[in-house]
Amino acid sequence: VNEGAFEDNGCLEIDLPVAAYASISFPLKRSAKVASIRFAYKGELADGADVKIGIQSYKMENGFKSVDFKPFFDDSKITTNWEVHRQTIELNEEATHWQVSIAIKGPAKVWIDGLEVLSE
């Protein structure tokens, strides 16, 4: 959506009006061991809603097997005002694949803008 975006080019709006679950992932280069991330976020969370934004890692072994999920912050940091999150993260050494994941159990509305991920 363009209206209310943090940056001029629009933003991702995820709207779950009921207690449903959605996960949106952005893959990282699989050979990376360290990544830095920057994004803006805001949200409207109803009582009982749960939002997790973090790095999820996998290893390929008879299909994908989750290794771990490291949240960037807890959902108490999500307010109706835009905030910018910056972080450098060490990726799990066992993993062969990583992704930035947004997991929502609604009702909630979350906006993400200006996502930049740099991996080494």
Secondary structure, DSSP 8 states (H G I E B T S, - for coil): --TT-SSTT--EEEEE-SS-EEEEEEE--TT-SEEEEEEEEEEEE-TT-EEEEEEEEEEESSSEEEEEEEEEE-GGG--SS-EEEEEEEE--TT-SEEEEEEEEESSEEEEEEEEEEEE-
